[in-house]
Amino acid sequence: MSLHSTLAAHPTPLRVTIDPLPTLIGVAALLVSLGFLARGGRGSLDALRVARATATDPRSLQAGDRRVRVTGRAEIASGAHGRSDDDKEDAETLPAPFSDEQCLCCAYDVSEYRSQGKGRSWVSIDSGEAGVPFRVVVDGVGVRVDPAAADFAFGVDEDIEIAADETPPERVRRFTDAVEAVDESEMGWTLGPLTIGDDPERRYRQRVLRPGDGVTVVGDATAFPDAPVGEVKARIDGGSPFVVGDANARRTALRLVGRSAVPVVLGAVSLTVAAFALSPILGAVVG
């Protein structure tokens, strides 16, 4: 009997030619996609939590209650110390950015209609939001809300588009004069498909919560021992999520879903770019 020795076959080492530029593009696109998808996923999760939050009667609200939902009427916070009745309203409200009225919470966005490659689209050049403590009143009982850390889900209140040959309203001019980031520059002119000079069009959009508006607040309750007469001894000033909307819970949740759709789409597009750029590496690993 003859014996034959068999040598063990060594695996062929995996050799992949890596092109640095597509790889860098793929890695960057992957990171961007993860960021967009995380943001969109968080918005969708917040929407679900808002819809499922426990509807709470203010009378039963206790410090430590989590993810409560209070729907009622927004009113100016009472109990201002050291202020007369004449200046109380001005001290406890905010001026709306683009309209001559007082509000409790506001958000604004200023965009320019700019050339983007072969097309044109609205590009945000400045945005911001602010709010003052207010109360949500249900059947005569109020709950104090401090919206400093809240996510606003308001409908569009003002949408003003200004062309190159138009004069902005006085309130818009006062705003642009006061805010350096949106200080009006010399605007150009549109001649058919061509733009001469700077992009001519601007859009001023605001969202506000006024005294007397319907409001839905979802968040966590904390102790408020100094609550004035007519308010419960707990307030809402945080939570996950902490949302203030100017509509009922269902509509507020739908707005959050709508806002999360944009980052989800952008994340999907970026993920597709990443997969294409990294396809040689992925193909070699899978194969």
Backbone torsions as a table, in degrees:
resi	resn	phi	psi	omega
1	MET	NA	130.0	179.3
2	SER	-101.1	139.3	179.5
3	LEU	-104.7	134.7	178.8
4	HIS	-115.6	128.0	177.7
5	SER	-88.2	136.6	179.1
6	THR	-111.8	121.5	179.2
7	LEU	-79.1	136.5	178.1
8	ALA	-66.4	133.3	179.4
9	ALA	-81.4	127.3	178.7
10	HIS	-83.6	137.4	179.9
11	PRO	-64.6	141.9	178.2
12	THR	-72.2	125.7	-179.2
13	PRO	-63.1	143.5	-179.3
14	LEU	-75.5	122.0	-179.7
15	ARG	-117.6	119.5	179.6
16	VAL	-126.8	125.2	176.0
17	THR	-83.2	118.4	-176.3
18	ILE	-103.6	122.9	174.7
19	ASP	-90.5	117.2	-172.4
20	PRO	-58.6	-44.1	-174.1
21	LEU	-64.4	-52.2	176.9
22	PRO	-60.8	-34.0	179.9
23	THR	-65.9	-43.6	177.8
24	LEU	-63.2	-41.3	177.4
25	ILE	-62.4	-42.7	179.9
26	GLY	-64.1	-43.1	179.5
27	VAL	-65.0	-42.8	179.1
28	ALA	-63.0	-43.4	179.2
29	ALA	-64.7	-36.0	178.3
30	LEU	-64.5	-44.1	178.9
31	LEU	-63.9	-41.9	178.6
32	VAL	-63.2	-42.4	-179.0
33	SER	-63.8	-39.5	178.7
34	LEU	-63.9	-38.8	177.9
35	GLY	-64.5	-46.7	179.1
36	PHE	-63.6	-43.9	-178.5
37	LEU	-66.2	-36.9	177.3
38	ALA	-64.6	-42.6	179.0
39	ARG	-65.2	-45.7	178.8
40	GLY	-64.7	-39.5	178.2
41	GLY	-64.4	-38.2	178.4
42	ARG	-65.6	-40.1	178.2
43	GLY	-63.1	-41.6	178.5
44	SER	-66.6	-38.7	177.9
45	LEU	-66.0	-40.6	176.8
46	ASP	-62.0	-39.3	178.4
47	ALA	-61.5	-43.1	178.6
48	LEU	-63.4	-41.0	179.8
49	ARG	-66.8	-37.3	177.2
50	VAL	-63.5	-44.3	-178.7
51	ALA	-65.5	-31.5	-176.6
52	ARG	-98.0	-0.1	-179.0
53	ALA	-63.4	150.2	-176.9
54	THR	-75.6	119.9	175.1
55	ALA	-66.6	126.2	-170.9
56	THR	-122.4	133.3	170.9
57	ASP	-78.0	128.4	-178.7
58	PRO	-53.3	-32.0	-179.0
59	ARG	-63.3	-26.6	-178.2
60	SER	-97.8	2.2	-176.7
61	LEU	-69.9	132.7	-179.3
62	GLN	-128.6	147.5	175.0
63	ALA	-59.0	132.8	-178.4
64	GLY	100.2	-11.9	176.5
65	ASP	-64.6	134.4	-177.1
66	ARG	-110.0	144.0	174.9
67	ARG	49.4	55.0	176.3
68	VAL	-90.6	159.9	179.0
69	ARG	-130.5	121.2	179.4
70	VAL	-120.6	125.3	179.0
71	THR	-121.3	126.2	-178.6
72	GLY	-167.9	-143.3	-178.7
73	ARG	-113.4	132.6	179.4
74	ALA	-79.1	132.7	178.5
75	GLU	-136.0	158.9	176.7
76	ILE	-63.1	138.2	179.8
77	ALA	-67.0	138.0	178.5
78	SER	-97.0	174.2	175.7
79	GLY	85.1	28.1	176.3
80	ALA	-71.4	125.8	-176.7
81	HIS	-89.7	135.7	175.2
82	GLY	73.6	20.3	179.9
83	ARG	-123.6	142.4	177.2
84	SER	-82.0	165.7	179.7
85	ASP	-65.2	-27.2	-177.2
86	ASP	-68.4	-37.4	-177.1
87	ASP	-105.1	6.7	-177.6
88	LYS	-62.6	-44.8	-176.5
89	GLU	-65.3	-44.4	-179.6
90	ASP	-64.1	-33.5	-177.1
91	ALA	-75.1	-23.9	-172.9
92	GLU	-113.6	16.7	174.4
93	THR	-131.7	172.1	178.4
94	LEU	-119.4	149.3	172.5
95	PRO	-76.4	130.7	175.9
96	ALA	-63.7	140.2	-174.0
97	PRO	-58.0	-43.6	-170.3
98	PHE	-122.5	20.3	176.2
99	SER	-149.8	151.8	-177.0
100	ASP	-85.2	75.6	178.2
101	GLU	-154.5	161.7	179.1
102	GLN	-97.8	146.6	-179.7
103	CYS	-141.7	170.4	179.4
104	LEU	-98.8	-35.7	176.5
105	CYS	-140.5	148.1	178.3
106	CYS	-151.2	153.1	173.6
107	ALA	-140.6	142.6	-178.9
108	TYR	-137.5	159.7	175.8
109	ASP	-146.8	132.9	176.0
110	VAL	-114.9	124.8	-176.9
111	SER	-126.9	154.0	174.2
112	GLU	-119.5	143.9	179.8
113	TYR	-88.0	97.6	-170.5
114	ARG	-111.8	158.6	174.2
115	SER	-72.5	131.1	179.3
116	GLN	-130.0	95.0	-176.3
117	GLY	66.9	-119.9	-179.9
118	LYS	-92.6	-4.0	-178.5
119	GLY	-125.6	-170.5	179.3
120	ARG	-135.0	147.5	-180.0
121	SER	-157.0	166.6	178.1
122	TRP	-78.3	129.3	179.8
123	VAL	-122.6	123.8	-179.0
124	SER	-70.4	131.4	177.2
125	ILE	-109.9	-17.4	176.2
126	ASP	-165.8	147.0	177.5
127	SER	-154.1	162.3	179.2
128	GLY	-173.0	168.8	177.2
129	GLU	-153.0	156.0	-179.0
130	ALA	-158.5	160.5	178.0
131	GLY	-160.2	154.9	175.8
132	VAL	-116.6	155.5	177.0
133	PRO	-56.2	136.4	177.4
134	PHE	-140.6	-179.4	177.7
135	ARG	-128.3	148.3	174.6
136	VAL	-101.8	121.4	-175.8
137	VAL	-106.2	128.0	177.4
138	VAL	-130.8	116.2	179.9
139	ASP	53.1	41.8	175.4
140	GLY	84.0	-3.8	-179.8
141	VAL	-109.5	131.8	-176.3
142	GLY	-106.7	151.1	174.0
143	VAL	-123.8	125.0	-179.4
144	ARG	-75.5	138.4	178.3
145	VAL	-128.5	128.3	172.5
146	ASP	-107.8	105.7	-170.9
147	PRO	-87.6	16.1	-174.5
148	ALA	-55.8	-37.1	-177.4
149	ALA	-107.5	14.2	-174.1
150	ALA	-83.6	157.4	172.0
151	ASP	-98.0	119.2	-178.1
152	PHE	-84.6	135.9	175.3
153	ALA	-127.9	77.2	-176.3
154	PHE	-110.0	151.8	171.2
155	GLY	-76.7	160.0	179.7
156	VAL	-69.1	126.6	-178.8
157	ASP	-98.7	-41.3	178.1
158	GLU	-133.5	136.8	178.3
159	ASP	-138.4	94.8	-172.6
160	ILE	-109.3	120.3	176.4
161	GLU	-107.6	128.0	-176.1
162	ILE	-116.7	118.4	176.8
163	ALA	-85.2	172.2	-175.0
164	ALA	-63.6	-32.0	-176.2
165	ASP	-96.4	13.6	-179.7
166	GLU	-110.4	148.5	176.9
167	THR	-95.5	124.9	-179.9
168	PRO	-62.6	150.8	174.4
169	PRO	-59.0	158.3	-176.4
170	GLU	-57.1	-42.0	-177.9
171	ARG	-64.4	-37.9	178.0
172	VAL	-67.7	-39.9	178.8
173	ARG	-63.2	-39.8	178.1
174	ARG	-63.5	-37.8	179.8
175	PHE	-67.1	-47.0	-178.3
176	THR	-66.7	-31.0	176.7
177	ASP	-69.2	-32.1	-175.4
178	ALA	-85.8	-26.9	-175.2
179	VAL	-107.0	112.8	-174.8
180	GLU	-62.4	-35.5	-176.1
181	ALA	-63.8	-24.6	-178.8
182	VAL	-119.7	19.9	177.3
183	ASP	-57.0	129.1	-173.1
184	GLU	-63.0	128.5	173.3
185	SER	-96.9	171.9	177.9
186	GLU	-67.5	121.8	-172.8
187	MET	-92.3	154.3	-177.9
188	GLY	-92.2	-163.6	-178.4
189	TRP	-132.5	145.5	178.5
190	THR	-102.7	124.4	176.5
191	LEU	-120.3	93.8	-175.4
192	GLY	61.9	-126.5	-179.5
193	PRO	-82.2	-4.6	-175.7
194	LEU	-100.4	149.3	176.5
195	THR	-121.0	123.9	178.8
196	ILE	-103.3	125.1	-177.4
197	GLY	84.0	-155.7	-180.0
198	ASP	-69.2	159.8	177.3
199	ASP	-58.6	130.0	-167.4
200	PRO	-84.2	-24.8	-169.9
201	GLU	-100.2	142.3	174.0
202	ARG	-131.3	151.8	177.0
203	ARG	-125.7	128.9	178.7
204	TYR	-113.9	115.5	-174.8
205	ARG	-124.1	133.0	178.6
206	GLN	-131.2	152.0	174.3
207	ARG	-130.3	130.1	-174.5
208	VAL	-137.2	156.9	169.7
209	LEU	-118.9	115.0	-177.3
210	ARG	-98.3	159.0	169.5
211	PRO	-59.0	131.6	-178.3
212	GLY	97.0	-13.3	178.5
213	ASP	-73.0	151.2	170.3
214	GLY	-68.6	144.8	-175.5
215	VAL	-148.3	145.1	172.6
216	THR	-122.4	129.3	179.5
217	VAL	-123.1	129.8	175.6
218	VAL	-123.2	127.1	-179.4
219	GLY	178.3	-165.7	-179.6
220	ASP	-105.1	147.0	-178.2
221	ALA	-97.4	140.6	174.4
222	THR	-127.0	166.6	-177.0
223	ALA	-67.1	142.9	176.7
224	PHE	-140.4	71.7	-174.4
225	PRO	-65.0	-23.0	-178.5
226	ASP	-93.0	21.4	-179.5
227	ALA	-59.9	134.2	178.3
228	PRO	-71.9	172.3	179.4
229	VAL	-60.2	133.5	-179.4
230	GLY	99.0	-6.5	177.6
231	GLU	-120.7	149.3	179.8
232	VAL	-77.4	163.6	-176.1
233	LYS	-84.5	32.1	175.6
234	ALA	-145.3	150.0	178.9
235	ARG	-134.8	164.8	179.7
236	ILE	-111.4	118.1	-177.8
237	ASP	-142.8	17.3	179.0
238	GLY	-176.9	-171.3	178.1
239	GLY	132.1	172.3	178.3
240	SER	-136.0	94.2	6.0
241	PRO	-88.1	166.3	170.3
242	PHE	-123.5	104.3	-170.5
243	VAL	-127.1	137.2	172.5
244	VAL	-120.4	120.3	179.9
245	GLY	-125.5	152.6	-179.8
246	ASP	-98.5	32.3	179.6
247	ALA	-149.2	-175.7	178.1
248	ASN	-72.6	175.0	-173.9
249	ALA	-62.7	-40.7	-177.4
250	ARG	-64.2	-45.9	-178.3
251	ARG	-69.0	-36.1	177.1
252	THR	-62.4	-43.0	178.0
253	ALA	-63.0	-40.5	179.2
254	LEU	-64.3	-36.2	176.9
255	ARG	-64.5	-40.0	177.8
256	LEU	-64.6	-39.0	177.1
257	VAL	-63.9	-43.1	179.9
258	GLY	-61.9	-40.4	178.7
259	ARG	-68.1	-33.3	-178.2
260	SER	-76.7	-16.2	-178.0
261	ALA	-65.8	-37.2	-178.4
262	VAL	-63.2	-52.6	178.0
263	PRO	-63.4	-30.1	177.5
264	VAL	-65.3	-44.0	178.7
265	VAL	-64.1	-45.7	178.5
266	LEU	-62.1	-37.4	177.5
267	GLY	-64.9	-39.8	178.8
268	ALA	-65.6	-40.8	178.5
269	VAL	-63.8	-45.5	179.6
270	SER	-63.6	-36.5	178.5
271	LEU	-66.3	-36.6	177.1
272	THR	-64.6	-42.8	177.4
273	VAL	-61.8	-42.9	-179.7
274	ALA	-62.8	-43.6	-180.0
275	ALA	-62.6	-39.8	179.6
276	PHE	-67.9	-44.3	-177.8
277	ALA	-68.0	-33.3	-177.4
278	LEU	-97.6	8.7	-176.3
279	SER	-58.8	-36.8	177.6
280	PRO	-61.2	-41.6	179.8
281	ILE	-68.8	-44.7	-179.9
282	LEU	-63.2	-39.8	179.9
283	GLY	-64.5	-39.0	-180.0
284	ALA	-69.1	-37.8	-179.6
285	VAL	-70.0	-44.8	-179.1
286	VAL	-69.2	-39.2	-178.3
287	GLY	-72.4	NA	NA
